[in-house]
Amino acid sequence: MTKFHLSKIPSLTTDIDRLEVHSFEMNVYLVKLCVDGKEGFVYENDSPKRFYSSQQIRHVFEHCKVLSSYMVHDTPYDEMIGNPQKASVSMALPFSMSLPY
């Protein structure tokens, strides 16, 4: 898996084939990219970069050409309250990269 460093995103000249926003509780988001067949998360220093809003993600990638983008949400609550383990397939929802006015 490739590490896409946040400091190199502004100089990224290749199209981003896929941008996945992984949504967690408490407004924490991680971004996974697929660029030229390489997949990986966006890192800041040695850790995955935590984004705290969808607007922050849009702002960081506003200069990039993103061919497809979506959000994946995963919650641990089913298993925590004794419900059966959920399916391993996550649902992906469209994620607009357009900045609202």
C-alpha positions in Angstrom: 0.0 0.0 0.0 1.3 3.5 -0.9 1.5 6.4 1.5 0.4 9.7 -0.1 2.0 12.4 1.9 -0.1 15.5 2.5 2.9 17.8 1.7 3.0 16.4 -1.9 -0.7 16.7 -2.6 -0.4 20.4 -3.9 2.2 19.3 -6.4 0.2 16.2 -7.6 -0.2 16.6 -11.4 -1.8 13.2 -12.1 -5.5 12.6 -12.1 -6.9 10.9 -8.9 -8.8 7.9 -10.2 -10.6 7.3 -6.9 -10.9 9.3 -3.7 -12.5 7.4 -0.7 -13.5 9.3 2.4 -13.6 6.9 5.3 -15.9 8.4 7.9 -15.6 7.5 11.6 -17.4 8.8 14.7 -16.8 12.3 16.1 -16.1 13.9 12.7 -12.9 12.0 11.9 -12.2 11.2 8.3 -9.3 9.4 6.6 -8.8 9.7 2.8 -7.7 6.8 0.7 -6.5 7.5 -2.9 -6.1 5.5 -6.0 -3.6 7.1 -8.4 -2.1 5.3 -11.5 -3.0 1.9 -10.0 -1.4 2.7 -6.6 -3.7 2.7 -3.5 -3.1 4.2 -0.1 -4.1 6.6 2.6 -3.0 10.2 2.9 -0.4 10.6 5.5 0.9 13.5 7.5 4.4 12.7 8.9 4.2 9.0 9.9 0.5 8.8 10.7 -2.6 8.8 8.5 -3.9 12.3 8.2 -7.1 13.0 10.1 -9.5 15.4 8.5 -12.2 16.9 10.7 -14.7 18.0 8.1 -15.8 17.3 4.5 -14.9 20.9 3.6 -11.4 20.4 4.8 -11.1 17.5 2.4 -12.6 19.4 -0.5 -10.2 22.3 0.2 -7.1 20.1 0.2 -8.0 18.5 -3.1 -9.7 21.5 -4.8 -6.9 21.8 -7.4 -6.9 18.1 -8.2 -8.9 16.4 -11.0 -10.8 13.6 -9.1 -12.5 11.2 -11.4 -14.6 9.5 -8.8 -15.2 10.1 -5.1 -17.3 8.5 -2.4 -17.7 8.1 1.3 -17.6 4.9 3.3 -19.0 4.8 6.8 -18.3 2.0 9.2 -19.7 1.9 12.7 -18.7 -0.6 15.5 -22.0 -0.2 17.4 -23.8 -3.3 16.2 -21.2 -5.6 17.6 -20.8 -3.5 20.8 -24.5 -4.0 21.7 -24.6 -7.7 21.0 -26.1 -7.6 17.5 -24.8 -10.0 14.9 -21.5 -9.1 13.1 -22.4 -7.1 10.0 -21.5 -8.0 6.5 -18.0 -7.4 5.4 -19.1 -5.4 2.4 -19.3 -1.7 3.1 -21.7 0.7 1.5 -20.2 3.6 -0.5 -22.2 6.8 -1.0 -21.4 9.4 -3.6 -19.2 12.3 -2.3 -19.2 15.6 -4.1 -15.8 17.3 -4.5 -17.5 20.6 -5.4 -17.0 23.4 -2.9 -20.3 24.9 -1.8 -20.7 28.7 -2.1 
